[in-house]
């Protein structure tokens, strides 16, 4: 697994920062089509303090967020002014959670573009651990101007 983008390169594309950055590296990338990211899930994740003490499980909503962040990398790479943009969820469809994600897991985040436009993005994501699907969803978002949110 070669690293195409490390966490520093990811932070040049995404506006997210720790503790809300859920992708460590990108290992596959076909512009406007497909991307694969990796998240190493460690016991040091802040959400494990309360979800759940003694039986830590990564919240499903954060797995979907990780997929969305990988998809946002695919989309935002196409913008020359990406530092002025921010991706915003508009819809999550058919989210399914099949298996828990726990500390020590390596989360593989595979996202395929269904529509990559100048404003609206639609993608299908699968999160896997050891080749087994743990979560999947169709994600829609818009790429908004940061200035309009202020």
C-alpha positions, 0 to 999 in steps of 0.5 A: 500500500503506497501512500499517495497523500499523507496527513499533511497533504490531506490537510492541504485539501480538507478543512478538517483538523484533529480531533475531527480529521478521520483519514490518515492517508490516501492509497488509491486515487483515480481523479473524478472516479474513485479514491481509497483512504486509510484510518488507523483506529487507535485507543487514543481516539477521543470518542472512545472515552464515552463510546463506550467505556470498557467496550469501545466502539467507533460511532457509526456516524463517524465512520460515515464522516470518514467516508465523506472526508475521503470523498471530499478529498476526491471532489476538492482536488478538482478546485483550484480555489479549494482553500475557499471551499467547504464541503457540507452534507446534504443527504446520507442514503441507505447507511448500513452498519454491519460490524463494529469498528474497535481500537486496533482496526485499520479502516479502509475507506473506499469511495466511488463518485456517482456525480462530481460537479462544480457544486453537488457531489454524490458518492457511494462509500464502503468502509472495510476492516480486513476486507469485510464491509463494516459500513456503507452509504450513499453520500451527497454534499455540496461544495460551498463558499466558506465566506458565505458561512461567516 
